[in-house]
Amino acid sequence: MSKQPTRKVIEIKPVTDPDAKVYPRSISGPYTRWRWVFVWLTQIVFYGLCWLPWHGRQAILFDIDNRKFYFFDLVLWPQDTIYLVLLMVLGALALFLFTAVAGRLWCGYTCPQTVYTEIFLWFEKVIEGERPQRIKLDAAPWSPRKLAIKSAKHATWALFSLWTGITFVGYFMPIRELMHDLVTLSPGAWSAFWVVFYAFATYGNAGFLREQMCRQICPYARFQFVMFDPDTLIIAYDMVRGESRGARAKGSDPRAQGLGDCVDCGICVQVCPTGIDIRNGLQNECIGCAACIDACDQVMDKMSYPRGLIRYSTENAVSMRYTPMDIVHRAARPRVIIYTAILVLLTVATAWSLATRIPLKVNVLKDRNVLSREADDGAIENTYRLQIMNTGDQTRTFRISIGGIDGIRLAGDNEVTVAAGEIGTQTAVVRADAGATGSGATPITFGIADVADTSVAVTERSKFWMP
């Protein structure tokens, strides 16, 4: 009876010091190209959108001084805080859904920390050189050459960070006004503070903290596994195929040497922006950027092995050898369906609410100094202050009407013109015949409607005081 072969047990140990500085190696490949596509897309939007004019103003502006939020044709006021809450809820649901399906794609491709670290690393590579040159430069003693290179790098980082801080603040005050103030050296104290603050944050996070933000600070890395399950798409190392690791000559039969497909070159570790070894399994620090996939596929090509030793897959797919179609079919599981249904319903409801939103808000304030007084003709007068907010993108003329008591009427002008995105104030003197109602407070209604478009109208309640 032949002896059954025994499987060699491999003890996997970390190959990098978690406290050591990470020098990511440059790599090319489809996932690297996709990362740069998203770098360009996000930065074109971020740096360009604040300069986009829209009907004589900035297209997107969180105008804190005037307590208004402009989003193209949409103007939101503090009373519209519900939309901000809905936006946050939609963002959270989208995060839950995408994480349950595809892991940390947000972290790997569009997270600001990832994007700006990628940009800063590119500056570093251009100025200091590739990974071996950077390691050698840092290990070398200080010299005029080293000082010049380091100064050039940090000056480039600082200028880029400053522009990032200016752009960020430009979404909270008009960017053109901000630039004029900065050029003329007359910025306000708060605008100058926030420009410097966000410039410093960008410089520190992307230039120095880098992978430590993902390893130690970012809370998402800590609770991501709550949203993961065995069918979540992750960066996976195929241990069955890869182990045992070891060097071998190209063209040799690894199975005859008791080896798997992993040649133990360590390139997957060298390209990792957080400095982890993906062969140790899924880790908190893995941001799903897929740099290790590009690196490993190139090694597999050189060795004439099939690609995919490291790949996007799921825990179940790797252990049970699922096909790509099996992975797709298992994506439609209960938690994904529930997340999707809630997200779609809430998105549709929010879009419907915004589409049918009346661009008019009115506050009616009763003059409390004098509850009522008798006019010259014997009628009883009450005075009100109307705040009419035109939340649309065009100037409107509104007509004011009054109801609720027989014979009640407005004394004086009953029309007011309000510019787009502004608040108009109108004093309304309301008269009712003496004895038209009992003494005390009686409910009345103010109707405010656009003269040109009667669909833009609201009704507000108040009280009429009769002595």
C-alpha positions as CSV (number, residue, x, y, z in Angstrom):
1,M,0.0,0.0,0.0
2,S,1.5,3.3,-1.1
3,K,2.1,6.0,1.4
4,Q,-0.2,9.1,1.1
5,P,1.7,12.4,0.6
6,T,1.5,14.8,3.5
7,R,0.9,18.5,3.1
8,K,3.6,20.7,4.4
9,V,2.4,23.2,7.0
10,I,3.7,26.7,6.3
11,E,4.0,29.2,9.1
12,I,3.3,32.6,7.6
13,K,5.1,35.5,9.3
14,P,5.1,39.2,8.6
15,V,7.9,40.2,6.4
16,T,7.8,43.9,7.2
17,D,8.3,45.9,10.4
18,P,5.0,47.7,11.1
19,D,6.9,50.7,12.5
20,A,9.3,51.0,9.6
21,K,8.9,53.7,7.0
22,V,7.1,52.5,3.9
23,Y,8.7,53.1,0.5
24,P,6.1,52.0,-2.1
25,R,7.6,50.7,-5.3
26,S,6.2,52.1,-8.6
27,I,4.1,49.7,-10.6
28,S,2.1,49.7,-13.7
29,G,-0.9,47.7,-14.7
30,P,-4.7,48.0,-15.2
31,Y,-5.6,48.6,-11.6
32,T,-2.8,51.3,-11.3
33,R,-4.2,53.0,-14.4
34,W,-7.7,52.9,-12.9
35,R,-6.4,54.5,-9.7
36,W,-4.9,57.4,-11.7
37,V,-8.1,57.7,-13.6
38,F,-9.9,58.3,-10.3
39,V,-7.2,60.6,-9.1
40,W,-7.6,62.8,-12.2
41,L,-11.4,62.7,-12.1
42,T,-11.7,63.6,-8.4
43,Q,-9.1,66.4,-8.6
44,I,-10.6,67.9,-11.8
45,V,-13.9,68.1,-10.0
46,F,-12.5,69.4,-6.7
47,Y,-10.2,72.0,-8.1
48,G,-12.4,73.1,-11.0
49,L,-16.0,73.1,-9.7
50,C,-15.5,76.0,-7.4
51,W,-14.5,78.2,-10.4
52,L,-17.6,77.3,-12.4
53,P,-19.9,80.3,-12.7
54,W,-23.7,79.8,-12.6
55,H,-26.2,82.6,-13.2
56,G,-23.8,85.2,-12.0
57,R,-22.6,83.4,-8.9
58,Q,-20.5,80.3,-8.0
59,A,-22.2,77.0,-9.0
60,I,-21.5,75.3,-5.7
61,L,-21.1,77.4,-2.6
62,F,-21.7,76.7,1.1
63,D,-22.3,80.4,2.0
64,I,-22.0,80.3,5.7
65,D,-22.1,84.0,6.2
66,N,-25.5,84.2,4.5
67,R,-26.6,80.8,5.6
68,K,-27.3,79.5,2.1
69,F,-26.1,76.5,0.1
70,Y,-26.0,76.9,-3.6
71,F,-25.9,73.8,-5.8
72,F,-26.4,74.9,-9.4
73,D,-30.1,75.9,-9.6
74,L,-30.8,74.5,-6.1
75,V,-30.7,76.9,-3.2
76,L,-31.0,75.4,0.3
77,W,-31.6,77.3,3.5
78,P,-31.1,76.4,7.2
79,Q,-34.8,75.2,7.1
80,D,-33.7,72.6,4.5
81,T,-31.4,70.8,7.0
82,I,-33.5,67.6,6.3
83,Y,-31.8,67.4,2.9
84,L,-28.3,67.4,4.6
85,V,-29.5,64.7,6.9
86,L,-30.8,62.6,4.0
87,L,-27.5,63.1,2.1
88,M,-25.6,61.8,5.1
89,V,-27.9,58.8,5.4
90,L,-27.6,58.1,1.7
91,G,-23.8,58.3,1.9
92,A,-23.8,55.8,4.9
93,L,-26.1,53.4,3.1
94,A,-24.0,53.6,-0.1
95,L,-20.9,52.9,2.0
96,F,-22.6,49.8,3.6
97,L,-23.8,48.5,0.3
98,F,-20.5,49.0,-1.7
99,T,-18.5,47.6,1.2
100,A,-20.7,44.5,1.6
101,V,-20.4,43.8,-2.2
102,A,-16.9,45.0,-3.1
103,G,-14.9,45.6,0.1
104,R,-12.8,48.8,0.4
105,L,-13.0,50.1,-3.2
106,W,-13.7,53.6,-1.7
107,C,-10.5,53.4,0.2
108,G,-8.4,52.1,-2.7
109,Y,-9.6,54.5,-5.4
110,T,-11.4,57.6,-4.2
111,C,-10.7,58.2,-0.5
112,P,-9.0,61.7,-0.2
113,Q,-6.2,60.1,1.9
114,T,-5.4,57.6,-0.8
115,V,-5.7,60.1,-3.6
116,Y,-3.5,62.7,-2.0
117,T,-1.0,60.2,-0.9
118,E,-0.7,59.0,-4.5
119,I,-0.1,62.5,-5.7
120,F,2.5,63.2,-3.0
121,L,4.2,60.0,-3.8
122,W,4.3,61.0,-7.4
123,F,6.0,64.3,-6.5
124,E,8.4,62.3,-4.3
125,K,9.3,59.9,-7.1
126,V,9.9,62.7,-9.6
127,I,12.2,64.6,-7.3
128,E,13.9,61.9,-5.3
129,G,13.8,59.0,-7.7
130,E,12.4,55.4,-7.5
131,R,12.2,53.3,-4.4
132,P,15.9,52.3,-4.2
133,Q,17.0,55.9,-4.7
134,R,14.6,57.1,-2.0
135,I,15.8,54.5,0.5
136,K,19.5,55.3,-0.3
137,L,18.9,59.1,0.0
138,D,17.2,58.8,3.4
139,A,20.0,56.6,4.7
140,A,22.7,58.9,3.5
141,P,24.2,61.6,5.8
142,W,23.1,65.2,5.3
143,S,24.8,67.0,2.4
144,P,24.1,70.0,0.2
145,R,22.7,67.6,-2.4
146,K,20.4,65.9,0.0
147,L,19.3,69.2,1.5
148,A,18.5,70.6,-2.0
149,I,16.5,67.5,-3.0
150,K,14.5,67.4,0.3
151,S,13.9,71.2,0.2
152,A,12.6,70.9,-3.4
153,K,10.2,68.1,-2.4
154,H,8.8,69.8,0.7
155,A,8.4,73.1,-1.2
156,T,6.4,71.3,-3.9
157,W,4.3,69.6,-1.2
158,A,3.8,72.9,0.6
159,L,2.7,74.8,-2.6
160,F,0.3,72.0,-3.6
161,S,-1.1,71.8,-0.1
162,L,-1.6,75.6,0.0
163,W,-3.6,75.5,-3.2
164,T,-5.6,72.6,-1.8
165,G,-6.4,74.6,1.3
166,I,-7.4,77.7,-0.8
167,T,-9.7,75.5,-3.0
168,F,-11.3,73.9,0.0
169,V,-12.1,77.3,1.6
170,G,-13.3,78.5,-1.8
171,Y,-16.3,76.2,-1.4
172,F,-17.3,78.1,1.8
173,M,-16.7,81.7,0.6
174,P,-16.6,82.9,-3.0
175,I,-13.3,81.7,-4.5
176,R,-12.8,84.8,-6.5
177,E,-13.2,87.0,-3.5
178,L,-10.9,84.8,-1.5
179,M,-8.2,84.9,-4.2
180,H,-8.5,88.7,-4.4
181,D,-8.1,88.9,-0.7
182,L,-5.0,86.6,-0.7
183,V,-3.4,88.4,-3.6
184,T,-3.9,91.8,-2.0
185,L,-2.7,90.4,1.3
186,S,-6.0,91.3,3.0
187,P,-7.7,88.1,3.9
188,G,-10.1,87.8,6.8
189,A,-8.8,86.2,9.9
190,W,-11.0,83.2,9.7
191,S,-10.5,82.6,6.0
192,A,-6.7,82.8,6.4
193,F,-6.9,80.5,9.4
194,W,-8.8,77.8,7.5
195,V,-6.6,78.0,4.4
196,V,-3.6,77.4,6.5
197,F,-5.3,74.7,8.6
198,Y,-6.4,72.6,5.6
199,A,-3.1,73.2,3.8
200,F,-1.3,71.9,6.9
201,A,-3.7,69.0,7.2
202,T,-3.0,68.0,3.6
203,Y,0.7,68.4,4.0
204,G,0.8,66.3,7.2
205,N,-1.7,63.6,6.2
206,A,-0.4,62.9,2.7
207,G,3.3,63.8,3.2
208,F,4.0,62.2,6.6
209,L,1.2,60.2,8.2
210,R,0.3,58.4,4.9
211,E,-0.2,54.7,5.7
212,Q,-0.5,55.5,9.4
213,M,-3.8,57.2,8.7
214,C,-5.1,53.8,7.4
215,R,-3.3,51.7,9.9
216,Q,-3.9,53.6,13.1
217,I,-6.3,56.5,12.7
218,C,-9.1,55.8,10.2
219,P,-12.1,54.3,12.0
220,Y,-13.4,52.7,8.8
221,A,-10.5,50.2,8.9
222,R,-11.7,49.1,12.3
223,F,-15.4,48.5,11.6
224,Q,-15.2,47.4,8.0
225,F,-15.3,43.7,9.0
226,V,-18.8,44.2,10.4
227,M,-19.9,44.8,6.8
228,F,-17.8,42.0,5.4
229,D,-19.0,38.4,4.9
230,P,-17.4,35.4,3.1
231,D,-18.9,36.6,-0.2
232,T,-17.5,40.1,-0.1
233,L,-15.0,40.9,-2.8
234,I,-11.6,41.4,-1.3
235,I,-7.9,41.3,-2.4
236,A,-7.2,37.6,-1.9
237,Y,-4.0,35.5,-2.1
238,D,-4.7,32.0,-3.3
239,M,-2.8,30.1,-0.7
240,V,-3.7,26.7,-2.1
241,R,-2.0,27.6,-5.4
242,G,0.8,29.7,-4.0
243,E,2.2,27.6,-1.2
244,S,4.9,26.5,-0.6
245,R,6.8,29.6,-1.6
246,G,10.3,29.7,-2.9
247,A,12.7,30.7,-5.6
248,R,13.1,28.6,-8.6
249,A,14.6,28.7,-12.1
250,K,12.3,29.9,-14.9
251,G,11.0,27.0,-16.8
252,S,11.4,24.5,-14.0
253,D,8.5,22.5,-12.6
254,P,7.6,23.9,-9.2
255,R,5.5,20.9,-8.3
256,A,8.5,18.7,-8.6
257,Q,10.3,20.8,-6.1
258,G,7.4,20.9,-3.7
259,L,6.7,24.5,-4.5
260,G,3.6,26.5,-5.3
261,D,3.4,29.4,-7.8
262,C,4.6,32.1,-5.4
263,V,8.3,32.7,-6.1
264,D,8.6,34.7,-2.8
265,C,9.9,37.8,-4.6
266,G,8.3,40.2,-2.1
267,I,7.3,42.6,-4.8
268,C,3.7,42.5,-3.6
269,V,4.9,43.9,-0.3
270,Q,7.2,46.5,-1.9
271,V,4.3,48.0,-3.9
272,C,1.8,48.1,-1.0
273,P,1.1,51.7,0.1
274,T,0.4,50.5,3.7
275,G,3.4,48.1,3.8
276,I,1.5,44.8,4.5
277,D,2.0,41.3,3.2
278,I,-1.2,40.3,1.5
279,R,-0.1,36.7,1.7
280,N,-0.8,36.8,5.4
281,G,-4.5,37.1,4.6
282,L,-6.9,40.0,4.8
283,Q,-5.8,42.7,7.2
284,N,-7.2,45.9,8.6
285,E,-4.5,47.9,6.8
286,C,-5.4,46.6,3.3
287,I,-7.1,49.4,1.4
288,G,-8.0,47.4,-1.6
289,C,-5.9,49.4,-4.0
290,A,-4.9,46.2,-6.0
291,A,-1.3,47.4,-6.5
292,C,-0.2,43.9,-5.4
293,I,-2.4,42.3,-8.1
294,D,-0.6,44.3,-10.8
295,A,2.7,43.4,-9.3
296,C,2.0,39.7,-9.0
297,D,0.5,39.4,-12.4
298,Q,3.7,40.8,-14.0
299,V,5.7,38.2,-12.1
300,M,3.4,35.5,-13.2
301,D,3.8,36.6,-16.8
302,K,7.5,36.5,-16.5
303,M,7.4,32.9,-15.1
304,S,4.8,31.8,-17.7
305,Y,2.3,31.0,-14.9
306,P,-1.4,31.9,-15.0
307,R,-2.4,35.3,-13.6
308,G,-4.5,35.6,-10.5
309,L,-2.3,34.3,-7.7
310,I,-3.4,37.5,-6.0
311,R,-6.7,38.7,-7.3
312,Y,-10.1,40.3,-6.5
313,S,-12.1,37.4,-5.2
314,T,-14.1,36.3,-2.1
315,E,-13.2,34.1,0.8
316,N,-15.7,31.5,-0.4
317,A,-14.5,31.7,-4.0
318,V,-10.9,31.1,-3.0
319,S,-11.7,28.2,-0.7
320,M,-14.4,26.6,-2.8
321,R,-12.9,27.4,-6.2
322,Y,-15.9,29.4,-7.5
323,T,-16.0,30.6,-11.1
324,P,-16.5,34.4,-11.8
325,M,-20.1,33.7,-12.5
326,D,-20.6,32.0,-9.2
327,I,-19.2,35.1,-7.5
328,V,-21.6,37.3,-9.4
329,H,-24.6,35.1,-8.5
330,R,-23.7,35.0,-4.8
331,A,-23.5,38.8,-4.7
332,A,-27.3,39.0,-4.6
333,R,-27.6,37.9,-1.0
334,P,-30.1,39.2,1.6
335,R,-28.0,42.0,3.1
336,V,-27.1,43.3,-0.3
337,I,-30.7,43.2,-1.5
338,I,-31.9,45.0,1.7
339,Y,-29.2,47.7,1.4
340,T,-30.0,48.2,-2.3
341,A,-33.8,48.4,-1.7
342,I,-33.4,51.0,1.1
343,L,-30.9,53.0,-0.9
344,V,-33.0,53.1,-4.0
345,L,-36.2,54.0,-2.2
346,L,-34.6,56.7,-0.2
347,T,-32.8,58.1,-3.3
348,V,-36.1,58.2,-5.2
349,A,-37.9,59.8,-2.3
350,T,-35.2,62.5,-1.9
351,A,-35.1,63.2,-5.7
352,W,-38.9,63.5,-5.8
353,S,-38.9,65.8,-2.8
354,L,-36.3,68.1,-4.4
355,A,-38.1,68.0,-7.8
356,T,-41.5,68.9,-6.3
357,R,-40.0,71.4,-3.8
358,I,-41.7,74.8,-3.9
359,P,-39.0,77.5,-4.1
360,L,-40.7,79.6,-1.5
361,K,-40.6,79.8,2.2
362,V,-42.5,82.3,4.5
363,N,-42.2,83.2,8.1
364,V,-45.1,85.3,9.6
365,L,-44.1,87.2,12.8
366,K,-46.8,89.0,14.8
367,D,-45.9,92.4,16.2
368,R,-46.0,91.7,19.9
369,N,-45.5,95.3,21.1
370,V,-49.1,96.2,20.2
371,L,-51.5,93.2,19.9
372,S,-54.2,95.3,18.2
373,R,-55.3,98.9,17.7
374,E,-58.3,100.8,16.4
375,A,-57.9,102.5,13.0
376,D,-59.5,105.8,12.1
377,D,-62.5,104.1,10.4
378,G,-63.2,102.0,13.5
379,A,-61.6,98.8,12.1
380,I,-59.2,96.8,14.3
381,E,-55.6,96.5,13.0
382,N,-53.0,93.9,13.7
383,T,-49.4,94.3,12.3
384,Y,-47.3,91.4,11.0
385,R,-43.8,91.1,9.6
386,L,-43.5,88.7,6.7
387,Q,-40.1,87.2,5.8
388,I,-40.5,85.8,2.2
389,M,-37.6,83.6,1.1
390,N,-37.2,83.1,-2.7
391,T,-35.3,79.9,-2.8
392,G,-35.4,79.7,-6.6
393,D,-33.0,80.9,-9.2
394,Q,-35.1,83.7,-10.7
395,T,-36.5,87.0,-9.4
396,R,-40.2,86.6,-8.5
397,T,-43.1,89.0,-7.5
398,F,-45.4,87.6,-4.8
399,R,-48.9,88.6,-4.1
400,I,-50.1,88.5,-0.4
401,S,-53.7,87.6,0.4
402,I,-55.4,87.2,3.8
403,G,-58.3,85.0,4.9
404,G,-60.0,83.4,7.9
405,I,-62.4,86.1,9.0
406,D,-65.2,87.6,7.1
407,G,-64.3,91.1,5.8
408,I,-60.6,90.8,6.8
409,R,-58.3,92.7,4.4
410,L,-54.8,94.1,3.9
411,A,-54.1,97.8,4.2
412,G,-51.4,99.0,1.8
413,D,-49.4,97.2,-0.8
414,N,-50.0,93.5,-1.2
415,E,-47.1,92.7,-3.6
416,V,-43.4,92.3,-3.0
417,T,-40.6,91.5,-5.4
418,V,-37.8,89.2,-4.1
419,A,-34.5,88.5,-6.0
420,A,-33.4,84.9,-6.6
421,G,-31.9,83.3,-3.4
422,E,-32.8,86.3,-1.3
423,I,-35.1,87.2,1.6
424,G,-37.8,89.9,1.2
425,T,-39.4,91.6,4.2
426,Q,-42.9,93.0,4.1
427,T,-44.9,94.7,6.8
428,A,-48.5,93.6,6.5
429,V,-51.2,95.7,8.2
430,V,-54.3,93.5,8.6
431,R,-57.8,95.0,9.3
432,A,-61.0,93.5,10.3
433,D,-64.3,95.2,11.2
434,A,-65.0,95.6,14.9
435,G,-67.2,92.8,16.0
436,A,-66.3,90.6,13.0
437,T,-65.1,88.0,15.5
438,G,-65.1,87.4,19.2
439,S,-62.5,89.0,21.4
440,G,-59.2,87.2,21.8
441,A,-57.1,85.3,19.2
442,T,-58.7,84.1,16.0
443,P,-56.9,81.9,13.5
444,I,-56.2,83.6,10.1
445,T,-54.2,82.5,7.0
446,F,-51.7,84.4,4.9
447,G,-51.5,83.2,1.2
448,I,-48.3,84.1,-0.7
449,A,-48.2,83.2,-4.4
450,D,-46.1,84.1,-7.4
451,V,-47.9,86.5,-9.6
452,A,-46.6,84.8,-12.8
453,D,-46.7,81.2,-11.6
454,T,-49.5,80.4,-9.1
455,S,-48.1,76.9,-8.5
456,V,-45.4,78.6,-6.5
457,A,-47.5,79.4,-3.4
458,V,-47.6,78.7,0.3
459,T,-50.1,79.3,3.1
460,E,-49.1,80.2,6.6
461,R,-51.2,80.4,9.7
462,S,-51.2,83.1,12.4
463,K,-53.6,84.7,14.9
464,F,-55.6,87.9,14.7
465,W,-56.2,89.6,18.0
466,M,-59.6,91.3,18.6
467,P,-59.9,93.5,21.8
